[in-house]
């Protein structure tokens, strides 16, 4: 796969919430360059591995370790597939 990815922060609609409710955002794995097509997974530049950029309240490249479990799981799956011969 010829794609480049970066960490990107997406805030939660309830971030800094009221009445004691706080839902922090997550750091995702966002495609910076290229298009990823693997079975049913299709992502373009600007999309996170977990979902397209249109489904976020905001997704901005930012340094940090990914905290989105779905993004991390998909990244590990992609790395495993890249290591397999053939």
TORLOGU-890511 format. One record per residue (C-alpha): residue in one letter; x, y, z. Coordinates in steps of 0.02 Angstrom, whole numbers, plus 50000, padded with zeros to 5 digits. Last residue first. Layout:
aXYZ ...
This chain:
x501264938249908 x502234937450071 x501354943550228 x502144959050307 x500944971150223 x499444961050286 x500084962050465 x500324980850449 x498554982950384 x497844972950530 x498854983450653 x498194999450575 x496414992850581 x496564988850767 x497345005850803 x495975015050708 x494605005250798 x495375008350969 x495485027050944 x496885033051060 x498205036250927 x499835042551003 x500085061150982 x500535074550858 x499085083650777 x498245083050608 x496485089850627 x494835080450619 x493275090250665 x491495085650705 x491835069150619 x490745058850501 x491295068150345 x493105062950380 x492705044950336 x492745031550473 x493905020650578 x495475022550471 x495285041450476 x494905050350314 x495885065550251 x496565056750096 x495375042950048 x494765027250137 x493925011450074 x493774996250188 x492594983250112 x494044973050044 x495604983650059 x495605000049967 x496685014050036 x496935030049938 x498485040849949 x499155054450060 x498815060650237 x497725046050290 x497165049050469 x497525037850619 x496445044450761 x496735054150922 x495135054251020 x493925066951092 x493455068351274 x491685064951334 x491315074751492 x489665074751583 x489735083551752 x488215094251717 x488965101951560 x490145095251429 x491935100451397 x491925088351252 x490135083351216 x490255085051026 x491885075251039 x493475082350967 x494425074150827 x496315073850841 x497405067550699 x498935056350699 x499725054650529 x499615042450383 x500495039750219 x499855027950086 x500685017049955 x500005000050000 
